[in-house]
């Protein structure tokens, strides 16, 4: 049986994602499509537009058979740790034979060659990287420049330095390289495949006229422009109907009408500012991503800032990008310490949590009972929290805390109840 894995955020699921799902299945004539989906907070340190169950339903209605949650301990980390957790989770299912990911390049060999260099870390490359980091550059830029220099002097087959610069500027290529790195370093049997990305650039804010493809960033921006903090302007739906599958539009309409969305970045501002104003630099110093005294700037500037955007502008530096700062702020709220993150890194994900499935997904799940190397969770164990202090439960506790924080961001007060993970069962849809 061939099952293809897909790692996604679907924030929200758009036409480009649906194309990728169908292309992935057809690429190997897969029997099943299994998604690993980020939960309520995403890799850029931002809340998802709608909750993880709504987005799992989007995936199922677009062609996935089974959806697992990527624990927040990995879903909100930098690209390398995001990929680390996702690949370990895919491999642990015991039933996934292939992984399909999008890339701007659309060719696997150059991406694999770069990944191999990063895994092997030749001595000269390491020296070049350290020299760039010593200049005060952020790690992604330092690594990109070091790679370019290394390849100029040690050119591998199929990659020109001029091509490399373009490859490493494009976010899907970067994530693809991280997936390949993890497949190599974990010695995973999963076979990687890449599908050329269709549509708008990843961070493009504008929506092209008469286009069927727009970035998720542009779609969220369009929604935010039609949201007044209490209700959505119905005119937005006619603008979205060419960009999103009908099933995605229906799910968004249901969630927005219920007051469970849209959840936008700035909704975090009061919580973040309140937390920082009661925190000390000593407390923040232990949070993962905190280094070089950034904790002092956070505490000081929180007193001088009136919004999340205002705070980020005041503390952004050459080494601390907006995205890294957003992750740091989120991890501060979650209490994700360096020690806890290190323990999660050592173990990898400790469970496979089902967010949703269809009838064929049930069949796959049944096969996993004898093949998976991690326990499968469909319901949070009761009573909660249990007395057992195992690492498995520590990771699950963080997911539950993330959901508790997320529901506070819902537009409608009555929807802001805690512990949604204890009330939600996996989404189940009937096969069409």
C-alpha positions in Angstrom: 0.0 0.0 0.0 1.3 3.4 -1.0 0.4 6.3 1.3 1.8 9.8 0.6 2.4 12.3 3.4 1.9 16.0 3.2 3.1 18.5 5.8 0.9 21.7 5.9 -0.5 24.6 7.8 -3.5 25.3 5.5 -4.0 28.9 6.8 -6.4 28.7 5.0 -6.4 25.9 2.4 -6.6 27.5 -1.0 -6.6 26.4 -4.6 -2.9 25.9 -4.7 -3.1 23.6 -1.8 -5.9 21.6 -3.4 -3.8 21.3 -6.6 -0.9 20.0 -4.5 -3.1 17.4 -2.7 -4.4 16.0 -6.0 -1.0 16.1 -7.7 0.6 14.3 -4.8 -1.9 11.5 -4.9 -1.6 11.1 -8.7 2.2 11.3 -8.7 2.5 7.8 -7.2 -1.1 6.6 -7.6 -1.3 6.7 -3.8 -3.8 4.6 -1.9 -4.0 7.2 0.8 -3.0 10.8 1.6 -2.0 11.6 5.2 -1.5 15.1 6.4 0.6 16.4 9.3 -1.0 19.7 10.2 0.1 22.5 12.5 -2.3 23.1 15.3 -3.7 26.5 16.5 -0.3 28.3 16.3 1.9 28.3 13.3 5.6 28.3 12.3 5.8 32.1 12.1 4.6 32.4 15.7 1.2 33.5 14.7 -2.3 32.2 15.5 -4.1 30.3 12.8 -7.1 32.1 11.1 -9.4 29.3 12.3 -8.8 26.4 14.7 -7.1 23.2 13.9 -10.3 21.1 13.6 -11.8 23.5 11.0 -8.5 23.3 9.1 -8.4 19.5 9.4 -11.9 19.5 7.9 -10.6 21.7 5.0 -7.9 19.1 4.3 -10.3 16.1 4.4 -12.8 17.8 2.1 -9.9 18.7 -0.3 -8.7 15.1 -0.6 -6.8 14.0 2.5 -7.8 10.8 4.2 -6.2 11.2 7.6 -4.9 14.2 9.5 -2.5 14.3 12.4 -1.5 17.3 14.5 2.1 18.4 14.6 2.7 19.3 18.3 3.1 23.0 19.0 6.6 22.2 20.4 7.6 21.7 16.7 4.9 23.6 14.8 6.1 27.0 16.1 9.8 26.5 15.9 12.3 27.5 13.2 12.3 25.7 9.9 14.8 23.0 10.9 13.0 22.0 14.1 9.6 22.2 12.3 10.9 19.8 9.8 12.5 17.6 12.4 9.2 17.0 14.2 7.2 16.6 11.1 9.5 14.0 9.5 9.8 12.0 12.7 6.0 12.0 13.0 5.5 10.9 9.4 8.0 8.1 9.8 6.4 7.0 13.1 3.1 6.2 11.3 4.8 3.2 9.8 2.5 3.4 6.8 3.7 6.5 4.8 5.9 5.5 1.8 6.3 8.9 0.2 6.4 12.6 1.2 5.3 15.2 -1.3 6.2 18.9 -0.8 5.9 21.9 -2.9 8.9 23.9 -4.0 9.5 26.9 -6.3 12.3 25.0 -8.0 10.3 21.9 -8.8 13.4 19.7 -9.1 14.5 17.4 -6.4 18.2 16.8 -7.2 19.6 20.3 -6.5 17.6 20.5 -3.3 18.9 17.1 -2.2 22.5 18.1 -3.0 22.2 21.2 -0.8 20.6 19.1 2.0 23.5 16.7 1.8 26.0 19.5 2.3 24.1 20.8 5.3 23.9 17.3 6.9 27.6 16.5 6.3 28.8 20.0 7.2 32.3 19.9 5.5 35.0 21.7 7.5 35.4 24.5 5.0 31.6 25.2 5.0 31.5 25.3 8.8 34.4 27.8 8.9 32.5 30.0 6.3 29.3 29.8 8.4 31.1 30.7 11.6 32.7 33.7 9.9 29.3 35.0 8.7 27.7 34.5 12.1 30.6 36.4 13.7 29.5 39.4 11.5 26.2 39.5 13.5 24.0 38.0 10.7 20.9 36.1 11.4 21.5 32.3 11.0 19.4 31.8 7.8 21.2 34.6 6.0 24.6 33.5 7.3 24.0 29.9 6.2 22.8 31.1 2.7 26.0 33.2 2.2 28.2 30.4 3.5 26.6 27.9 1.2 27.0 30.2 -1.8 30.7 30.7 -1.0 31.3 27.0 -0.5 29.6 26.0 -3.8 31.6 28.7 -5.7 34.8 26.9 -4.7 33.5 23.3 -4.5 30.7 23.2 -7.2 28.6 20.1 -7.0 26.9 18.6 -10.0 23.8 20.5 -11.2 24.0 23.7 -9.0 25.5 27.0 -10.1 26.1 29.7 -7.4 23.8 32.1 -9.2 21.0 29.5 -9.0 21.7 28.9 -5.4 21.0 32.4 -4.4 17.6 32.2 -5.9 16.9 28.8 -4.4 17.7 30.0 -0.9 15.6 33.1 -1.2 12.3 31.2 -1.8 10.6 29.9 1.4 9.2 26.6 0.0 12.7 25.7 -1.3 14.1 26.4 2.1 11.5 24.2 3.8 12.0 21.5 1.2 15.8 21.4 2.0 15.0 21.1 5.7 12.7 18.1 5.0 15.4 16.4 2.9 18.0 17.1 5.6 15.8 15.3 8.2 15.0 12.4 5.9 18.8 11.9 5.4 19.9 12.5 9.0 17.0 10.4 10.5 17.6 7.6 7.9 13.9 7.7 7.2 12.6 5.2 4.6 10.1 7.9 3.3 10.7 8.7 -0.3 10.7 12.4 -1.1 9.0 14.0 -4.1 8.6 17.6 -5.0 5.8 19.3 -6.9 6.4 22.7 -8.6 4.5 25.4 -6.6 1.7 27.0 -8.5 0.4 30.5 -8.1 1.5 33.6 -6.2 4.7 34.1 -4.2 4.5 32.8 -0.6 4.5 36.3 1.0 2.7 38.2 -1.8 0.0 40.4 -0.4 -1.8 41.4 -3.6 -4.4 39.2 -5.4 -3.9 39.2 -9.1 -7.1 40.0 -11.1 -8.9 37.0 -12.6 -6.3 34.7 -10.9 -7.3 31.3 -9.4 -4.2 31.3 -7.2 -3.2 33.6 -4.3 -0.9 33.1 -1.4 -2.4 32.3 2.0 -0.8 35.6 3.2 -2.8 37.5 0.6 -6.0 35.7 1.5 -5.6 36.5 5.2 -4.8 40.1 4.3 -7.9 40.3 2.2 -10.0 38.9 5.0 -8.5 41.3 7.6 -9.4 44.3 5.3 -13.1 43.2 5.5 -13.1 42.5 9.2 -14.1 45.4 11.6 -13.4 43.5 14.8 -17.0 42.3 15.2 -18.2 41.1 11.8 -17.0 40.3 8.4 -18.1 42.3 5.3 -20.1 39.8 3.2 -18.5 41.3 0.1 -15.3 39.4 0.9 -16.8 36.0 -0.1 -17.3 37.0 -3.8 -13.7 38.1 -3.9 -12.6 34.8 -2.4 -14.7 32.4 -4.4 -12.1 32.2 -7.3 -9.2 31.6 -4.8 -10.6 29.0 -2.4 -12.3 25.7 -2.9 -16.1 25.9 -2.1 -15.6 23.7 1.0 -13.0 26.0 2.4 -15.3 29.0 2.0 -18.1 27.1 3.7 -16.0 26.2 6.6 -14.7 29.8 7.0 -18.3 31.1 6.9 -19.4 28.7 9.6 -16.5 29.5 11.8 -16.8 33.3 11.4 -20.6 33.2 11.9 -20.0 31.2 15.2 -17.6 33.8 16.4 -14.6 31.5 16.3 -12.8 33.5 13.6 -11.1 35.2 12.0 -8.3 35.1 14.6 -5.8 37.7 13.5 -2.2 38.5 14.7 -3.0 41.6 16.6 -5.5 39.8 18.8 -2.5 38.5 20.8 -1.4 42.1 21.6 -3.2 42.6 25.0 -2.0 39.1 26.2 1.6 39.6 25.1 1.9 43.1 26.5 0.3 42.1 29.9 2.5 39.1 30.1 5.7 41.0 29.4 4.8 43.8 31.8 4.6 41.3 34.7 7.7 39.3 33.6 11.3 39.8 34.6 14.3 39.5 32.2 15.4 36.5 34.4 12.2 34.6 33.7 12.4 35.3 29.9 16.0 34.4 29.7 15.1 30.7 30.0 12.7 30.7 27.0 13.7 29.0 23.8 14.9 31.5 21.2 16.0 34.0 23.9 19.6 35.1 23.7 22.0 38.0 23.5 20.0 40.0 26.1 16.8 40.3 24.1 14.8 39.6 27.2 15.9 43.0 28.6 14.6 44.8 25.5 11.3 42.9 25.6 10.6 43.9 29.2 11.7 47.5 28.7 9.9 48.1 25.4 6.6 46.4 26.6 6.1 49.4 28.8 6.6 51.8 25.8 4.5 49.9 23.2 0.7 50.1 22.5 0.4 47.2 20.0 2.1 44.0 18.9 3.3 45.7 15.7 4.6 48.7 17.7 6.5 46.3 20.0 8.0 44.3 17.1 9.2 47.4 15.4 11.0 48.7 18.5 12.9 45.4 19.3 13.6 44.1 15.8 17.4 43.8 15.1 19.7 42.3 12.4 19.7 39.0 14.4 16.1 39.1 15.5 13.7 39.1 12.6 9.9 39.7 13.0 9.3 36.0 12.7 11.9 35.0 15.3 10.5 37.6 17.7 6.9 36.4 17.2 8.0 32.9 18.0 9.8 34.1 21.1 6.7 36.0 22.3 4.5 32.9 21.7 7.0 30.6 23.5 7.0 33.0 26.4 3.3 32.7 26.7 3.5 28.9 26.5 6.4 28.7 28.9 8.4 26.7 26.3 11.8 26.8 28.0 15.2 25.9 26.5 15.3 22.9 28.8 11.9 21.6 27.8 12.6 22.2 24.1 15.8 20.4 24.4 14.1 17.3 25.9 11.5 17.4 23.1 14.4 17.6 20.5 16.0 14.5 22.0 12.8 12.4 22.0 10.9 13.7 19.0 7.1 13.7 19.0 5.8 11.3 21.6 2.3 10.5 20.1 0.3 10.6 16.9 -2.8 12.7 17.6 -5.7 12.3 15.1 -7.4 15.6 14.1 -9.7 14.1 11.5 -10.3 11.2 9.1 -12.6 9.8 6.5 -13.7 6.2 5.9 -10.5 5.3 4.1 -8.6 7.1 6.9 -10.1 4.6 9.4 -8.7 1.7 7.3 -5.2 3.4 7.4 -5.5 4.0 11.1 -6.4 0.3 11.7 -3.2 -0.7 9.8 -1.2 1.7 11.9 -2.1 -0.1 15.1 0.4 -2.8 14.3 3.0 -0.6 12.4 3.1 2.8 14.2 6.0 3.3 16.6 4.2 5.9 18.7 0.9 5.7 20.6 -2.2 7.0 18.7 -4.4 9.5 20.5 -7.9 10.1 19.4 -9.2 11.5 22.7 -7.3 13.4 25.5 -6.9 11.0 28.4 -9.2 11.6 31.4 -9.0 12.8 34.0 -6.9 15.8 32.9 -4.3 16.7 33.9 -3.2 13.2 35.0 -0.7 12.7 37.8 1.8 11.0 35.5 4.5 13.4 34.7 5.9 11.7 31.6 7.4 13.5 28.7 4.6 12.3 26.4 2.1 14.1 28.6 4.3 17.2 28.9 4.2 17.6 25.1 0.4 17.0 25.1 0.0 19.5 27.9 1.7 22.1 25.8 -0.8 21.5 22.9 -3.7 21.8 25.3 -2.3 25.0 26.8 -1.9 26.4 23.2 -5.6 25.7 22.5 -6.6 27.3 25.8 -4.6 30.4 24.8 -6.0 30.3 21.3 -9.7 30.3 22.3 -9.1 33.5 24.3 -8.5 35.2 20.9 -11.9 34.2 19.5 -14.0 37.3 18.5 -17.1 36.1 20.4 -16.9 36.0 24.2 -19.1 33.0 24.6 -16.7 30.9 22.5 -13.7 31.6 24.7 -14.1 28.6 27.0 -10.9 26.7 27.9 -9.9 23.1 27.3 -11.4 22.7 23.8 -9.1 19.7 23.3 -11.0 17.8 26.0 -14.4 18.5 24.3 -13.4 17.9 20.6 -13.4 14.5 19.0 -11.6 14.0 15.6 -13.4 15.4 12.6 -15.1 12.6 10.7 -16.4 13.0 7.1 -18.1 10.5 4.9 -16.4 9.6 1.7 -17.9 11.4 -1.3 
